[in-house]
Amino acid sequence: AAYPIADELIRQGVPFVFYTGYGGEIIPERFAGVKLWQKPFDPLELVEDIGRLCRR
């Protein structure tokens, strides 16, 4: 599972998103503040979100 990696990214302050074909209900509550991209995604949303993540 990707959750140990996500925990480490949070610990290190590295911004990230979850990208899944499943609904947000599969993401543990501790990641409630992490952006979720669902398949299929909008390329414009991808560009906007990456821009926001890079400004953090």
C-alpha positions as CSV (number, residue, x, y, z in Angstrom):
1,A,0.0,0.0,0.0
2,A,1.1,3.6,-0.6
3,Y,0.1,4.8,2.9
4,P,3.5,4.3,4.5
5,I,5.1,6.3,1.7
6,A,2.4,9.0,2.2
7,D,3.2,9.0,5.9
8,E,6.8,9.6,5.2
9,L,6.1,12.3,2.6
10,I,4.0,14.1,5.2
11,R,6.7,13.7,7.8
12,Q,9.3,15.2,5.5
13,G,6.9,18.0,4.4
14,V,6.8,16.9,0.7
15,P,3.6,17.8,-1.0
16,F,1.8,15.0,-2.9
17,V,-1.6,13.9,-4.1
18,F,-3.4,10.6,-4.2
19,Y,-4.4,9.5,-7.7
20,T,-6.9,6.6,-7.9
21,G,-9.8,5.2,-9.8
22,Y,-11.5,4.5,-6.5
23,G,-13.5,6.9,-4.3
24,G,-12.0,8.9,-1.5
25,E,-13.5,6.6,1.0
26,I,-10.6,4.3,0.6
27,I,-8.1,6.9,1.8
28,P,-7.5,6.8,5.6
29,E,-8.9,9.7,7.6
30,R,-5.4,10.8,8.6
31,F,-4.9,11.9,4.9
32,A,-8.1,14.0,4.8
33,G,-6.1,17.2,3.9
34,V,-4.3,15.5,0.9
35,K,-5.7,16.3,-2.5
36,L,-7.3,13.4,-4.3
37,W,-7.3,13.1,-8.1
38,Q,-9.7,10.5,-9.5
39,K,-9.5,8.8,-12.8
40,P,-10.2,10.1,-15.3
41,F,-8.7,13.4,-14.4
42,D,-8.9,16.8,-16.0
43,P,-5.5,17.9,-17.3
44,L,-6.2,21.5,-16.4
45,E,-6.9,20.5,-12.8
46,L,-3.6,18.6,-12.8
47,V,-1.7,21.7,-13.9
48,E,-3.5,23.9,-11.4
49,D,-2.9,21.5,-8.5
50,I,0.8,21.0,-9.3
51,G,1.2,24.8,-9.4
52,R,-0.4,25.0,-5.9
53,L,1.7,22.2,-4.6
54,C,4.9,23.9,-5.8
55,R,4.0,27.1,-4.1
56,R,3.8,25.5,-0.7
